[in-house]
Amino acid sequence: MQLEYIYKTDAYLWKHKDDQDTNGKECRREIQRRKMVGFTDGTAIDRGVNLDGTAKANPYAHLISRRS
Protein backbone atom coordinates (compact mmCIF):
# COMPACT_ATOMS: atom_id res chain seq x y z
CA MET A 1 0.00 0.00 0.00
CA GLN A 2 1.37 3.36 -0.99
CA LEU A 3 0.47 6.02 1.54
CA GLU A 4 0.49 8.87 -0.98
CA TYR A 5 -2.93 7.72 -2.26
CA ILE A 6 -4.49 8.36 1.13
CA TYR A 7 -4.08 12.08 0.44
CA LYS A 8 -5.63 11.99 -3.06
CA THR A 9 -9.19 13.24 -3.52
CA ASP A 10 -12.07 10.96 -4.44
CA ALA A 11 -12.37 12.80 -7.76
CA TYR A 12 -8.73 12.05 -8.60
CA LEU A 13 -9.14 8.38 -7.70
CA TRP A 14 -12.30 7.99 -9.80
CA LYS A 15 -10.70 9.79 -12.73
CA HIS A 16 -7.71 7.41 -12.78
CA LYS A 17 -9.30 4.12 -11.63
CA ASP A 18 -9.53 2.75 -15.18
CA ASP A 19 -5.86 3.36 -16.00
CA GLN A 20 -4.06 0.11 -16.81
CA ASP A 21 -0.87 0.91 -14.92
CA THR A 22 0.38 1.05 -11.35
CA ASN A 23 -1.40 4.34 -10.72
CA GLY A 24 -4.74 2.84 -11.75
CA LYS A 25 -4.16 -0.21 -9.58
CA GLU A 26 -3.38 1.91 -6.53
CA CYS A 27 -6.41 4.12 -7.20
CA ARG A 28 -8.70 1.08 -7.33
CA ARG A 29 -7.14 -0.26 -4.15
CA GLU A 30 -7.64 3.07 -2.35
CA ILE A 31 -11.27 3.30 -3.53
CA GLN A 32 -11.88 -0.18 -2.11
CA ARG A 33 -10.19 0.74 1.18
CA ARG A 34 -12.32 3.87 1.51
CA LYS A 35 -15.49 1.86 0.87
CA MET A 36 -14.52 -0.60 3.61
CA VAL A 37 -13.97 2.13 6.21
CA GLY A 38 -16.87 4.31 5.00
CA PHE A 39 -14.82 7.39 4.10
CA THR A 40 -15.53 10.01 1.44
CA ASP A 41 -14.19 13.53 1.02
CA GLY A 42 -17.17 14.63 -1.09
CA THR A 43 -15.32 15.55 -4.27
CA ALA A 44 -16.72 12.73 -6.42
CA ILE A 45 -20.36 13.00 -5.32
CA ASP A 46 -22.78 13.99 -8.08
CA ARG A 47 -24.69 17.06 -6.91
CA GLY A 48 -27.53 16.77 -9.43
CA VAL A 49 -28.94 19.58 -11.55
CA ASN A 50 -30.65 22.92 -10.95
CA LEU A 51 -34.16 23.67 -12.16
CA ASP A 52 -32.76 25.14 -15.39
CA GLY A 53 -30.86 21.91 -16.16
CA THR A 54 -27.34 23.12 -15.34
CA ALA A 55 -25.13 21.07 -13.08
CA LYS A 56 -25.00 22.15 -9.45
CA ALA A 57 -21.68 23.52 -8.25
CA ASN A 58 -19.44 21.25 -6.20
CA PRO A 59 -18.53 23.02 -2.94
CA TYR A 60 -15.36 20.94 -2.78
CA ALA A 61 -14.12 21.85 -6.28
CA HIS A 62 -11.31 24.01 -4.90
CA LEU A 63 -9.82 20.90 -3.27
CA ILE A 64 -9.72 18.94 -6.52
CA SER A 65 -7.17 21.14 -8.27
CA ARG A 66 -5.04 21.55 -5.15
CA ARG A 67 -4.53 17.89 -4.26
CA SER A 68 -4.49 16.20 -7.69
MARMAR-578272 format. One record per atom (N, C-alpha, C): x, y, z; chain; atom name; residue number from 0. Coordinates in steps of 0.02 Angstrom, whole numbers, plus 50000, padded with zeros to 5 digits. Layout:
KOLPA    xx    yy    zz chaine atome num
KOLPA     X     Y     Z      A    CA NUM
...
//
This chain:
KOLPA    xx    yy    zz chaine atome num
KOLPA 50042 49941 50000      A     N   0
KOLPA 50000 50000 50000      A    CA   0
KOLPA 50044 50062 50000      A     C   0
KOLPA 50030 50106 49953      A     N   1
KOLPA 50068 50168 49950      A    CA   1
KOLPA 50029 50223 49986      A     C   1
KOLPA 50059 50253 50035      A     N   2
KOLPA 50024 50301 50077      A    CA   2
KOLPA 50007 50366 50042      A     C   2
KOLPA 50039 50381 49986      A     N   3
KOLPA 50025 50443 49951      A    CA   3
KOLPA 49953 50445 49924      A     C   3
KOLPA 49922 50388 49913      A     N   4
KOLPA 49854 50386 49887      A    CA   4
KOLPA 49802 50401 49941      A     C   4
KOLPA 49821 50398 50003      A     N   5
KOLPA 49775 50418 50057      A    CA   5
KOLPA 49759 50492 50051      A     C   5
KOLPA 49805 50532 50026      A     N   6
KOLPA 49796 50604 50022      A    CA   6
KOLPA 49763 50627 49957      A     C   6
KOLPA 49750 50582 49910      A     N   7
KOLPA 49718 50600 49847      A    CA   7
KOLPA 49643 50608 49858      A     C   7
KOLPA 49612 50651 49819      A     N   8
KOLPA 49540 50662 49824      A    CA   8
KOLPA 49503 50605 49791      A     C   8
KOLPA 49439 50599 49810      A     N   9
KOLPA 49396 50548 49778      A    CA   9
KOLPA 49392 50561 49703      A     C   9
KOLPA 49387 50623 49683      A     N  10
KOLPA 49382 50640 49612      A    CA  10
KOLPA 49443 50616 49574      A     C  10
KOLPA 49502 50626 49602      A     N  11
KOLPA 49564 50603 49570      A    CA  11
KOLPA 49563 50526 49563      A     C  11
KOLPA 49544 50492 49616      A     N  12
KOLPA 49543 50419 49615      A    CA  12
KOLPA 49494 50393 49563      A     C  12
KOLPA 49435 50422 49559      A     N  13
KOLPA 49385 50399 49510      A    CA  13
KOLPA 49406 50416 49440      A     C  13
KOLPA 49442 50470 49430      A     N  14
KOLPA 49465 50489 49364      A    CA  14
KOLPA 49517 50439 49337      A     C  14
KOLPA 49559 50413 49381      A     N  15
KOLPA 49614 50370 49361      A    CA  15
KOLPA 49604 50296 49376      A     C  15
KOLPA 49545 50276 49399      A     N  16
KOLPA 49535 50206 49419      A    CA  16
KOLPA 49537 50158 49360      A     C  16
KOLPA 49523 50182 49299      A     N  17
KOLPA 49523 50138 49241      A    CA  17
KOLPA 49590 50135 49205      A     C  17
KOLPA 49640 50170 49230      A     N  18
KOLPA 49707 50168 49200      A    CA  18
KOLPA 49736 50098 49209      A     C  18
KOLPA 49768 50073 49157      A     N  19
KOLPA 49797 50006 49160      A    CA  19
KOLPA 49872 50009 49176      A     C  19
KOLPA 49887 50041 49231      A     N  20
KOLPA 49956 50046 49254      A    CA  20
KOLPA 49956 50043 49330      A     C  20
KOLPA 50013 50055 49360      A     N  21
KOLPA 50019 50052 49433      A    CA  21
KOLPA 49976 50105 49466      A     C  21
KOLPA 49971 50164 49436      A     N  22
KOLPA 49930 50217 49464      A    CA  22
KOLPA 49857 50196 49467      A     C  22
KOLPA 49832 50166 49414      A     N  23
KOLPA 49763 50142 49413      A    CA  23
KOLPA 49750 50088 49464      A     C  23
KOLPA 49799 50044 49472      A     N  24
KOLPA 49792 49990 49521      A    CA  24
KOLPA 49788 50018 49591      A     C  24
KOLPA 49831 50065 49606      A     N  25
KOLPA 49831 50095 49673      A    CA  25
KOLPA 49768 50136 49685      A     C  25
KOLPA 49742 50169 49633      A     N  26
KOLPA 49680 50206 49640      A    CA  26
KOLPA 49622 50159 49655      A     C  26
KOLPA 49618 50103 49620      A     N  27
KOLPA 49565 50054 49633      A    CA  27
KOLPA 49571 50026 49704      A     C  27
KOLPA 49632 50013 49725      A     N  28
KOLPA 49643 49987 49793      A    CA  28
KOLPA 49621 50038 49846      A     C  28
KOLPA 49637 50102 49835      A     N  29
KOLPA 49618 50153 49883      A    CA  29
KOLPA 49542 50164 49883      A     C  29
KOLPA 49510 50160 49825      A     N  30
KOLPA 49437 50165 49823      A    CA  30
KOLPA 49406 50109 49864      A     C  30
KOLPA 49431 50048 49856      A     N  31
KOLPA 49406 49991 49894      A    CA  31
KOLPA 49418 50001 49969      A     C  31
KOLPA 49476 50026 49988      A     N  32
KOLPA 49491 50037 50059      A    CA  32
KOLPA 49443 50088 50088      A     C  32
KOLPA 49429 50142 50051      A     N  33
KOLPA 49384 50194 50075      A    CA  33
KOLPA 49313 50167 50082      A     C  33
KOLPA 49292 50123 50038      A     N  34
KOLPA 49225 50093 50044      A    CA  34
KOLPA 49221 50051 50107      A     C  34
KOLPA 49274 50014 50122      A     N  35
KOLPA 49274 49970 50180      A    CA  35
KOLPA 49270 50009 50246      A     C  35
KOLPA 49302 50067 50249      A     N  36
KOLPA 49301 50106 50310      A    CA  36
KOLPA 49246 50159 50310      A     C  36
KOLPA 49212 50168 50253      A     N  37
KOLPA 49156 50216 50250      A    CA  37
KOLPA 49178 50288 50245      A     C  37
KOLPA 49233 50301 50210      A     N  38
KOLPA 49259 50369 50205      A    CA  38
KOLPA 49246 50399 50136      A     C  38
KOLPA 49228 50463 50134      A     N  39
KOLPA 49224 50500 50072      A    CA  39
KOLPA 49241 50573 50087      A     C  39
KOLPA 49275 50606 50040      A     N  40
KOLPA 49290 50677 50051      A    CA  40
KOLPA 49242 50722 50014      A     C  40
KOLPA 49195 50693 49977      A     N  41
KOLPA 49142 50731 49946      A    CA  41
KOLPA 49157 50759 49877      A     C  41
KOLPA 49217 50748 49851      A     N  42
KOLPA 49234 50778 49786      A    CA  42
KOLPA 49207 50739 49727      A     C  42
KOLPA 49188 50676 49736      A     N  43
KOLPA 49164 50637 49679      A    CA  43
KOLPA 49088 50626 49681      A     C  43
KOLPA 49054 50659 49727      A     N  44
KOLPA 48982 50650 49734      A    CA  44
KOLPA 48946 50694 49683      A     C  44
KOLPA 48901 50663 49645      A     N  45
KOLPA 48861 50700 49596      A    CA  45
KOLPA 48810 50742 49633      A     C  45
KOLPA 48809 50806 49619      A     N  46
KOLPA 48765 50853 49654      A    CA  46
KOLPA 48697 50861 49622      A     C  46
KOLPA 48687 50833 49563      A     N  47
KOLPA 48624 50838 49529      A    CA  47
KOLPA 48621 50900 49484      A     C  47
KOLPA 48561 50922 49467      A     N  48
KOLPA 48553 50979 49423      A    CA  48
KOLPA 48505 51031 49454      A     C  48
KOLPA 48513 51093 49432      A     N  49
KOLPA 48468 51146 49453      A    CA  49
KOLPA 48403 51142 49412      A     C  49
KOLPA 48355 51184 49428      A     N  50
KOLPA 48292 51184 49392      A    CA  50
KOLPA 48300 51200 49318      A     C  50
KOLPA 48351 51239 49301      A     N  51
KOLPA 48362 51257 49230      A    CA  51
KOLPA 48403 51205 49193      A     C  51
KOLPA 48421 51150 49225      A     N  52
KOLPA 48457 51096 49192      A    CA  52
KOLPA 48533 51099 49196      A     C  52
KOLPA 48561 51151 49226      A     N  53
KOLPA 48633 51156 49233      A    CA  53
KOLPA 48656 51116 49294      A     C  53
KOLPA 48717 51093 49290      A     N  54
KOLPA 48744 51054 49346      A    CA  54
KOLPA 48754 51098 49407      A     C  54
KOLPA 48739 51071 49465      A     N  55
KOLPA 48750 51108 49527      A    CA  55
KOLPA 48825 51112 49541      A     C  55
KOLPA 48845 51166 49572      A     N  56
KOLPA 48916 51176 49588      A    CA  56
KOLPA 48938 51129 49643      A     C  56
KOLPA 48999 51106 49639      A     N  57
KOLPA 49028 51063 49690      A    CA  57
KOLPA 49063 51107 49741      A     C  57
KOLPA 49041 51108 49803      A     N  58
KOLPA 49073 51151 49853      A    CA  58
KOLPA 49145 51130 49869      A     C  58
KOLPA 49164 51071 49848      A     N  59
KOLPA 49232 51047 49861      A    CA  59
KOLPA 49278 51053 49800      A     C  59
KOLPA 49256 51088 49749      A     N  60
KOLPA 49294 51093 49686      A    CA  60
KOLPA 49363 51124 49696      A     C  60
KOLPA 49369 51169 49743      A     N  61
KOLPA 49434 51200 49755      A    CA  61
KOLPA 49485 51150 49782      A     C  61
KOLPA 49463 51096 49812      A     N  62
KOLPA 49509 51045 49837      A    CA  62
KOLPA 49534 51000 49781      A     C  62
KOLPA 49496 50993 49728      A     N  63
KOLPA 49514 50947 49674      A    CA  63
KOLPA 49578 50970 49640      A     C  63
KOLPA 49583 51033 49622      A     N  64
KOLPA 49642 51057 49587      A    CA  64
KOLPA 49703 51061 49632      A     C  64
KOLPA 49692 51070 49696      A     N  65
KOLPA 49748 51078 49742      A    CA  65
KOLPA 49783 51012 49757      A     C  65
KOLPA 49745 50958 49765      A     N  66
KOLPA 49774 50894 49787      A    CA  66
KOLPA 49793 50849 49729      A     C  66
KOLPA 49765 50858 49671      A     N  67
KOLPA 49776 50810 49616      A    CA  67
KOLPA 49846 50806 49593      A     C  67
//
